[in-house]
Amino acid sequence: VGVDLETISKRHPAFGAEWFTEGEQQRFGTDDRLMTTVWACKESVLKVLGVGMAIHPRQVEVLSFNEGGAEVFLHSEAAQICAEIGGGNLEFEIVSTQERVLVKARLAA
């Protein structure tokens, strides 16, 4: 399980360019709530994989959000690490308030 809690805040446009894939930038734009949720998803997955920021967060690509969850695609080293620790589906629980986003990711065997 990987959990990340983020405060929704104004983010500089360079934030998305640095940490998000081009696809994520196109899908989620510059909306502060969406950017925070994408970031929290990436962080929770990196924690599930046990690597933290040792690999670039762009290797975890958020494709979409759905009823309290998310769909992600793992690139390169992130996909390899996931396979090495047993693979399985990534399942998400996303809880959002006015001020914060909480994301719990779980690697289901």
Secondary structure, DSSP 4 states (H G I P E B T S, - for coil): -EEEEEE-----HHHHHHHS-HHHHHHHTT-HHHHHHHHHHHHHHHHHTT-GGGS-GGGEEEEEEETTEEEEEE-HHHHHHHHHTT--EEEEEEEE-SSEEEEEEEEE-
